[in-house]
Amino acid sequence: MSDVYQAIANSNVGKKLFSAINLPIPVLLERYSPEQASFVSGDVLVGAAKGGKAVAAVLETLKGAPEASIKTLAGMATEAEVQKVSGGTGINVDNYTASREDSQKFKALVLDATGISSTADLKACYDFFHPVIRKLEKCARIVVIGRPPESCEIDQRIPQRGLEGLVKSLGKEIKKGATANLVYVEDGAEPQLMSSLQFFLSAKSAYVSGQVVRVGASDYDAAGYDWHKPLAGKTALVTGAARGIGAAIAEVMARDGAKVIVLDIPPMADDLNAVASRIGGVALQADITAADAPEIISNAAKENGGLDIIVHNAGVTRDKTMGGMSDKFWDMVIDINISSEERINAQLLKDGSLKDGGRIVCVSSISGIAGNMGQTNYSTSKASVIGMVQGMAPQLAEKNITINAVAPGFIETQMTAAIPFAIREAGRRMNSMNQGGQPVDVAETICYFSSPASQGVSGNVVRVCGQSLLGA
């Protein structure tokens, strides 16, 4: 459904009127298209707190962005360190002296904060951002790289946890469709930053802001990695794929090179076949709650050479307050939204139809994080999805299988189009972007988790919500 308010606000007359009466003007977000030459274009400012160890990985990643011009901020304690590591990456890094008078604009700001080990060191964040934060272009990107606080000694743990407050506040200040995200990387795992940096610096993360991702160690070698076709040669299965977010996931995965098996219930056969035909995929009709569903999915996987990726997208709502809810509604939502996923995962892992090095990606919800009135069943099921992701991640690591989840906020679908007008408008505006997201925004995040280059990314939950005011 189109956002009429956004369309009017961005018209010539609307901009003048809305500005005059101080109404928000939701920016038309820049989203990815295959025609883009690289994941980021424009000027990128890179800096590092003293002792930072991620700069080399940042610059190595930026080698894959030929349209980007890389600069480092003059006057930072680690300016010399940035210049030193740039020599070994074959990339030219210019020096930049900040001035309020110049016309310099930046498409991205990247701060390596891994060296911050005391609260006094947090001043490096101010020194980096203060002179340039007002120089961001429309739909710019901020990425801060730190250490997972739980892996740090107490003196370092305190300021590293503080980075979350920094990033989430920046995300609410910068406006203009810009985003700010935090990547915690384990010491020694810096070479695994590439997929996360590419995602958060690109237009693929248009509706993802104020989020935290943890990157761990992996033996993945990024040599020959194709950012435009990261899923080439992979086979994926997407449940609930006949329409809406599920169809968008299937389409983006096919765009990125995957062979996609699309699954939905028999009553959705026409829509399901249309999606399969459109993307050159395979249609599979099944009820995921049926006793034989795991076996049906496993057999389909084997017939197609095994699965590299499974996306648990299928889900339902049956909204009632707890006092007015029937046990049928409770049981149905729990069974479809979480119990079926457990059964399917168990089967695929037991018989090996999900290959070693595979990807499991689940669709949770902001309701599973913040809760929602009248959705005790739904919120419980989606919070359970998060529990499954976090609980299974260490177990699956032995097979190099990752498991992650996306938690959508207000996404423009047929379901949200049916919400009463006032509630729908509130859902759209209660985030840093002042607008709803698109199904493709969820799909792009799922493809980031599904990438072979995301081997070090597991046990994460990323909200695709434009940095909603609800929840954590």
N, C-alpha and C positions, 0 to 999 in steps of 0.2 A: 504494500500500500504506500502511495506517495505521501510525503510530508508536506502538506500544503503551506504550513507556517514557514518552513524553511525556504520553500520556493518563493513565497512572497517577500520574505526578509532579504533574500539575495537579489531581488529585482532592483532596478535603478531607483524606482520610487520607494520601494520598501526599505532599502538601506537608509535613505534620508529620513523617512518617517520613523523607523524603529530606533535609529540613532538619536533622533530628537526627543523621543519619549523614553529613552534609556531601556529599551527592550533588547534581549539577547538576539544576536544574529548568528545562527548556526552556520559554521563554515562548511562549504561543500568539500568534503574530504577527498584527498587524492588517494585513489586505489590502484593497485597493480594491474598492468596489462602486459601481455607477452612481448609487446613491441619495445618495452623498456630495455635499454642497452645494459644497465647495471642496477644494482639494488639501491644505490644512492647517487645522486648527481648534485653538483653544487659544492660550496665550500664546507668542509668538515674541520672543526677545531678539536684537536686531541690534546689532552693534558694528563698529568699524573702527579699524585702526591708523592713525596719523597719515599723511595723504597718500593714503588709500584712495580709489579712483575708482569702486568698484562699488556703493556704498551706494544711489545713486539707482536703479540697475537692480534692486537687491534690493527696495526699497520699491515701485517701480513694479510688480514682479511680485506682491508681497503685496497690491496693490490687488485682485487677482483672488481673494483669500481672505477673503470677508466675515466668516467665522466666526473669523478670527484676530485676536488683540489684540497689537499691536506695541509693544515697549518697547525702550529703549536703556539701557545700563548706566551709571549715574552714576559719575563719577570717571575715566572714560576720557579720554584726551587729545583724542579726536575727538567727544566727546559733542555739542559745539556744531555740528560739521559734519553729524552725523546729523540733528539737529533742523533745520538749515538746508535740507538737501535734501528733507526730508519735506514742507516747505511747498509745494514745487512739484509734489508727487505727489497732493495731495488726500487724504492719508492721515494719520490722527492717530497720533502716536508719543508714548507716555508715558515719563517718566523713572523708572528703577528703581534704588534703592539696595540693594545686596546685603547680606543679613544671615543668618547661620546660624540665627537664632532664628525668622525669619518662615516662613510656610507656603507661600510662592510656589513654584509648579511651572511648568516650561516644556515645551512640546511640541517646540520647536525652538530651536537656537542657531545664529546665522549670523554669521560673522566675515569682514569684508572685510579681507584681509591683503595686498591689492595694493600698499599703500604701504610695506610692509616692504622696506627696501633695505640693511640691514646686520644682522649677527648680533645686535647690541645691540637692534635693533628687535624681535627675536623675543620680547622681554619682554611685548609687547602681547598675545601669545597667552596667556601666563600671567595677565596682568591681567584678560583677558576670561573665561577658562574657570575659573580657580581659585575664585572666589566662588560660582559657579553650577553647577558640573559635577555636584554631588550633588542638584540640584533638578530633574533630568530626570524626566518622566513615563514610564510604560511605552511602549515603541515610539516613543520620541522620535527626533528627527533633529538631527544636527550637520552643517553645511556650512561649509567654509572656502573662500574664494575667493582665489586668488593669481595670479601671473604665470607663464607657461611659463618655466622656468629657462633653457632653451636660447635664449630670445630676450632674456635679460637680460645686462647687463654683469656682470663677475665678482663685484663686491661685493654685488650684488643676487641673482645666481644662487645663491650659497651659501645664504643663508637661505630663498630660495624653494624650493629643493630640500629644505631641512629641514622644510618643511610636510608632506611626505609621511610622514616619521617621526612627526610630531605626530598626524596624522589616523589613521594605522594603529594607533598606540598607544592613542589615545582609543577607537577602535572596539573594542579588546580590554578596555578598562577599564569602559565604561559599562554593559554588561550590559542586563538588562530588555528585551531585544528591540530596543534602540536601535541606530542606525547612525551612522557618521561617514564622510563622503566629501569629496573635494577637487576643486574645479573651477578649473583654470587657464584664465584668459581673457586673450587678447591685448589689449594696450593699444589702446583705441579700439573694441573689440568688445563692450563691456559690454552694449549693447542686445540682444545675442544670447544672454544668459544665461537668458532666461525658461524655455525648455523644460527645461534642465538643473536649474534651481532648483525648478521645479514637480515634476519627477520625483524628485529626491533629498529633497525635503521631504514627499513624499506617501507614502501607503501602497503605491503602485505599486512602490516600491523596498524592500519589506519584507525581502528576502533579499540586498540589495546593500550591502556595507559595506567600508570600507578601500580604496575604489577612487578612481582618478584619471582625470578627463576633461579634455580640452583643447577649448576653444571658440575658434574663429577668426572673422575678419571675414565679414560677409555683408550683403546688401542686403535681407534678409527683413524685412517689416513685420508686426508681430504684431497690428495693429489687426483686430479681429473674430475673433481666434483663439478657438476653442471647445475648452477643455481636456477636456470630456467627449466630444466627437466630433472629435478632431484629424485623423482620416483620412477625414472625409466627402468624397465625390466622388473618392476615390482607388481605383485598382485595384492589387491585390497578387497575387503568385503565391508560394505556399509549397510547397517540395519536402518530401517525406517527411511528408506531412500526414495520413496515415490514422489515426494514433494517437499517444499520448504527447505529447511536447513539440510536435511539428508540428501536431497537432490543436489543442492549446492556443493556439499562435500564431495559427492561422486563426480560432479563436473570439474571441480578444481583438481581432484586427484588425477582424472583423465588428462586434463590440461598439462599436469606436471609429469605425465608419462606413464602412469600406472594403468594396468588392466584392472577394471573395477567390476566386482560382482555386487549388484544392487539387490537388496532384500526388503520385502515388505509383505504384508498380509494379503491373501487372495482377493479380498474386496477391492484392493488398490491395484489390481493387475494392469489395468489400462494405463494408469499413470506410471507404473513401474516399468512397463515395457517401453513407454515413450522415453523415459530417462535412459534406459539401456540402449535404445536405438540411437539416441542423440549423442551418446559418448562412446559408442562402439563397445559397450560392456555386456555383461551377462545378467539376465533377470532371474531371480530366485524367489519363488513364492513360499512363504512359511510363516507360521505363527510362533514367535520366539518363546512363548510360554508353553507350547505343546511339549509333551514328554519326549518326543522324538526329534525336537528341533536341534539340539546339539549335534546329534548324529547326522541330520540332514545337512547342516552347515559344514560339518567335518567332511562329509562325502563330496560336497560341492567344492570344497577347498582342494581336496586330493585330485579331483577331476581336472582342476586348473593348475596343477603343479604345486599345490600348497600355498598357504597364505604368508605374505610378508607383513601385512597390516590388517587388523580388524578394528573397525570403528563402531562402538556401541552408541548409536544415536537414537534408536527407537525409544519412545517414551510417551506417557499419557498423563493427563491431569484429570482428577475427579474431585473438584473443590467443594468442600463443606467444612464448617467449623467442627471441632472434635465432638462437641455435644450433639451435632446433627448428622454426623457421618455414619453411614451404614458400614458394617464389617465387609460387605462386598466391595465397596469403594476403597477401603483400606487395603484389602488383600490384592485387589487388581493392580493398584499403583505400585505397591511394593514388589509384586511378582514381575511385572513388566520392566520396571525401572532399575531394579538391582538384582533380584534373585535370578532372573533369566540370564543376566550377564555372568553371574558366578558360575552357573551351570555350563554355559557355552565356553567360558574360559577354561574350566576344568577339563572339558572334553578335548579342546584344541591342544592343550598342553599335555594331556595324557597320551594322545595318539600322535603327537608331533605334526599335526596338520598346520599349526602355526610354527613356522621355521625358527630355528635358532637365529638370534639377531632380529627377531620380529618386533613389531610395534602394536601395542594395545592402546587405543585412545578412547576415552569415555566422555560422554557429554553429561556434565553435572548441571548446575544452575546456580545463579546468585541466590535463589531461594534456599539452597542447601547450605549457604554460608550465612545469610542474614535472617532466614526464616521468613514466613509470609502468612498473614492472617487468612484463614480458610484453606491453608495448604499444609496441614500437619503431615498428611500422608506423603505428599509430593516432596516437601522439604526434608522429611526423614529419609526418603529414598535417595534424594540427590546428595544429602550429607553422607549417606552410606556409600555412595559411589566414591566420594573423596576418601573415605576410610579404606575402601578396597584399593584404591590407587596407592595410597601411602603405605598400606600394609603389605601389598604384594611386591612393591618395587625392589626391596632388598632380596626377596626370594627369587625373582625373575632375573636378577643381575647375573646369576650363575650361568644362564643361557644367553646372556647378552640381549635379553628381551627387555624393552622399556615399557613402562605404563604411565600414562599421564592423563590429565583431564582438562577440558575447557568448561568454564562456567559462564554461559551467556547471560547477559542482562536483558534489556529491552531490545529485541530484534524484530524488524519489520517482516512479519509473516502473516499468513491467513488467520492464524490464531490470535495474534495481537490486533489484527484489523477488526476482530469481533468484540474487542474490549470497549466498554462505554467511553465516549469521547473524552470526558474530563479525566478519567483514570489513564486513558491512553496518552493524553498530552502530558500528564504528570510523569509517566514512565519515560517518555521521550526526553523531557527537559531536565530530569534529576540526575545529571551527570556532567562531567567537565566539558563534553562536546555539545551539550544542549540539543541532542538529537538521538534517534534510535539507530541501532546498527543494522547491517544487512546480513543475510545468510552467508554471503561470501566472506564476511569478516570471521565468522566461526570456522568456515572451511579453511581459510588461510592458516589459522592458528593450528588446526588439526594437521594440516600438511607440514607445518614446521615440526610438530612433534613426530610426524611419520618419517621424516627425512633420515636417510642413512647417516648424515652428518650430525644428527642429534643423538648419537649413541650415548653421550655423557649426560643426557637430559632425561631424568626419570623421577617419578614420585612427585611431579609438579602439578599444581592446579593454577591455570591462568584464566582470569575473568575477562571475557570479551564483552565489556559493558561501558566503554567510554569513560571509565573511572566513575562508576555510579556512586552516588552519595550514600547508598545503602550498603551495609555489610562492612567487612574489614577493609 
